[in-house]
Amino acid sequence: MTEKKQAALIVGGGVAGMQAALDIASQGFKVYLVERTPSIGGRMAQIDKTFPTLDCSACILTPKLSEVAHHKNITLLTYSEVGTVTGKSGDFRVRVRRKARFVKEDLCAGCGDCAAECPVEIPNEFDMNLGFRKAIYVGFPQATPNVYTVDKENCIDCGRCLKVCQRNAIDLEMKDKTMDLHVGAIIVATGFELFDVSQYPRLGYGHYANVIHAMEFERIINAAGPTHGHLVRLSDGKKPHSIGFIQCVGARDVQKGVPYCSRVCCMYSIKNAVMALEHYPDAEVWVYYADIRAFGKGFEEFYEMAKKRFGVKFVRGRVAEVMEGKNTGNLVVKVEDTESSKVRLIEHDMVVISPGVIPSEGMHTMATKMGIEQTDDGYVQIDHSFFGPILTKVPGVFVCGCADGPKDIPDSVSAGSAAAMKATIILSKGGV
Ligand SMILES: Cc1cc2nc3c(=O)[nH]c(=O)nc-3n(C[C@H](O)[C@H](O)[C@H](O)COP(=O)(O)OP(=O)(O)OC[C@H]3O[C@@H](n4cnc5c(N)ncnc54)[C@H](O)[C@@H]3O)c2cc1C
């Protein structure tokens, strides 16, 4: 296919942004995909299995990462951020800041000799700080592009990496650069962050070692994660015999400024409850919930399977408190079981909190740059709930995935394709 003249900018390289990029690029238009971290992939790269099919997340995602990286019409601008945006639909001028990664992308072969030599070890954000990485690093094995980045804040400038790099790819003097783009349409696909569950001190996160949150669980149970997939407690490395999952933490809570349902927590917790039982069929797994929202295709069936085939126990009621037992590291969950109207105290070896989803960091700054509106919750305001779910109030700027509210992977991908369709209408007309 011959390359068409107009180009699109996509901000955010999670599944939604990647899908939008592929759909636009496959129609012959040029795509610039700006991702602020060193790799595309977003949150899907971190999760272990996907509900409701329990497919391996990395197995589905990796071919997509490669497709995006190798598409001739897509230019990946990772470790980059949008600076200024001017112009109008069909004719936007965008300045992008390319942060210095101190490794030349065109020379680095991703061999890892530099990291093997680096003496600095620091917590790996990709593993929710439960594992370690070097000061020169790729966050995860399938990182795309497969190019190392120097974390200058932690680098001690010992120069050992420079000595072992046979391709002379490392440049510790590298400076940030700017790049000016001319694009006809922009798609915002900046995804989400997790609610900070330490805002509920009564649930013990940050105080008790064996209270973790769902993304930490995803990394612990992952074969490529910090414990190589061994599901163990953090306090003593022991196998947990009883695990409690606590729902709606930082979701549906007006007092914490998150009145909305995060839409994915019920399903990801049921998934993780099933995964725990796949690891240890003799374990006891409990889910404390307000009500189960299993609205997607195959979700209700998955929920039923978790109860009937795997024996996950569901208790309806908001957890009042998590207490730690003396010297055992065990935890006691205090909950009012609203079906029996009884207050129950249930002991677990491990408690997993399900954080709600909030807008991505920096959303306000980006919305201001683009002139797009935000909802009271901080997400991108869509133009029309029925006929404009991927339109923003600014012509030529579209939104998809979790940037306008929580979504699961299939819905994020559908929105990515929808936004791509709307963008290409503009690109093919060459204007509004
Ligand atoms: C614990 C947990 C488990 C889950 N399990 C499942 C599951 O099993 N099945 C399922 O369907 N869904 C699951 N989900 C939901 C799934 O993670 C989301 O549907 C999906 O990640 C949304 O994709 P996205 O592209 O919209 O956002 P993200 O995955 O968040 O990607 C957004 C990307 O944009 C980048 N970005 C952000 N701001 C900027 C900026 N200003 N400039 C440039 N780049 C930026 C981010 O770095 C990121 O790479 C789970 C969620 C959680 C929290």
The ligand as a Tripos MOL2 file, in Angstrom:
@<TRIPOS>MOLECULE
LIG
   53    58     1     0     0
SMALL
NO_CHARGES

@<TRIPOS>ATOM
      1 C1         -5.0800   -5.6910   38.4480 C.3       1 LIG1
      2 C2         -5.7240   -5.5820   37.0880 C.ar      1 LIG1
      3 C3         -5.9820   -6.7310   36.3650 C.ar      1 LIG1
      4 C4         -6.6360   -6.6490   35.1290 C.ar      1 LIG1
      5 N1         -6.9370   -7.8050   34.4560 N.ar      1 LIG1
      6 C5         -7.6340   -7.7390   33.3020 C.ar      1 LIG1
      7 C6         -8.0220   -8.9400   32.6090 C.ar      1 LIG1
      8 O1         -7.7130  -10.0480   33.0550 O.2       1 LIG1
      9 N2         -8.7770   -8.8200   31.4710 N.ar      1 LIG1
     10 C7         -9.1640   -7.6040   30.9760 C.ar      1 LIG1
     11 O2         -9.8690   -7.5480   29.9680 O.2       1 LIG1
     12 N3         -8.7800   -6.4470   31.6000 N.ar      1 LIG1
     13 C8         -8.0270   -6.4880   32.7400 C.ar      1 LIG1
     14 N4         -7.6460   -5.3370   33.3540 N.ar      1 LIG1
     15 C9         -7.9420   -4.0400   32.6900 C.3       1 LIG1
     16 C10        -6.8420   -3.7150   31.6410 C.3       1 LIG1
     17 O3         -5.6300   -3.5010   32.3260 O.3       1 LIG1
     18 C11        -7.2540   -2.4700   30.8440 C.3       1 LIG1
     19 O4         -8.4520   -2.7740   30.1460 O.3       1 LIG1
     20 C12        -6.2360   -2.0700   29.7860 C.3       1 LIG1
     21 O5         -4.9440   -1.9870   30.3330 O.3       1 LIG1
     22 C13        -6.6240   -0.6850   29.2200 C.3       1 LIG1
     23 O6         -5.7310   -0.3410   28.2040 O.3       1 LIG1
     24 P1         -5.3940    1.1900   27.8830 P.3       1 LIG1
     25 O7         -4.5450    1.1530   26.6610 O.co2     1 LIG1
     26 O8         -6.6120    1.9870   27.8570 O.co2     1 LIG1
     27 O9         -4.5580    1.7170   29.1420 O.3       1 LIG1
     28 P2         -3.1440    1.3060   29.7780 P.3       1 LIG1
     29 O10        -2.9300   -0.1360   29.7540 O.co2     1 LIG1
     30 O11        -3.1240    2.0210   31.0960 O.co2     1 LIG1
     31 O12        -2.0760    2.0010   28.8100 O.3       1 LIG1
     32 C14        -1.9380    3.4040   28.7310 C.3       1 LIG1
     33 C15        -0.5520    3.7510   28.2610 C.3       1 LIG1
     34 O13        -0.4510    5.1700   28.1160 O.3       1 LIG1
     35 C16         0.7690    5.6300   28.6690 C.3       1 LIG1
     36 N5          0.5850    7.0420   29.0710 N.ar      1 LIG1
     37 C17        -0.1360    7.5320   30.1040 C.ar      1 LIG1
     38 N6         -0.0970    8.8780   30.1190 N.ar      1 LIG1
     39 C18         0.6820    9.2470   29.0750 C.ar      1 LIG1
     40 C19         1.1030   10.5050   28.5620 C.ar      1 LIG1
     41 N7          0.7230   11.6490   29.1170 N.pl3     1 LIG1
     42 N8          1.9030   10.5200   27.4620 N.ar      1 LIG1
     43 C20         2.3050    9.3600   26.8680 C.ar      1 LIG1
     44 N9          1.9300    8.1350   27.3200 N.ar      1 LIG1
     45 C21         1.1240    8.0750   28.3950 C.ar      1 LIG1
     46 C22         1.0140    4.6990   29.8350 C.3       1 LIG1
     47 O14         2.3910    4.6940   30.1990 O.3       1 LIG1
     48 C23         0.5420    3.3580   29.2430 C.3       1 LIG1
     49 O15         1.5810    2.6980   28.5500 O.3       1 LIG1
     50 C24        -6.9980   -5.3830   34.5880 C.ar      1 LIG1
     51 C25        -6.7090   -4.2180   35.3190 C.ar      1 LIG1
     52 C26        -6.0900   -4.3150   36.5590 C.ar      1 LIG1
     53 C27        -5.8270   -3.0590   37.3490 C.3       1 LIG1
@<TRIPOS>BOND
     1     1     2 1
     2     2     3 ar
     3     2    52 ar
     4     3     4 ar
     5     4     5 ar
     6     4    50 ar
     7     5     6 ar
     8     6     7 ar
     9     6    13 1
    10     7     8 2
    11     7     9 ar
    12     9    10 ar
    13    10    11 2
    14    10    12 ar
    15    12    13 ar
    16    13    14 ar
    17    14    15 1
    18    14    50 ar
    19    15    16 1
    20    16    17 1
    21    16    18 1
    22    18    19 1
    23    18    20 1
    24    20    21 1
    25    20    22 1
    26    22    23 1
    27    23    24 1
    28    24    25 2
    29    24    26 1
    30    24    27 1
    31    27    28 1
    32    28    29 2
    33    28    30 1
    34    28    31 1
    35    31    32 1
    36    32    33 1
    37    33    34 1
    38    33    48 1
    39    34    35 1
    40    35    36 1
    41    35    46 1
    42    36    37 ar
    43    36    45 ar
    44    37    38 ar
    45    38    39 ar
    46    39    40 ar
    47    39    45 ar
    48    40    41 1
    49    40    42 ar
    50    42    43 ar
    51    43    44 ar
    52    44    45 ar
    53    46    47 1
    54    46    48 1
    55    48    49 1
    56    50    51 ar
    57    51    52 ar
    58    52    53 1
@<TRIPOS>SUBSTRUCTURE
     1 LIG1         1 GROUP 0 **** ****
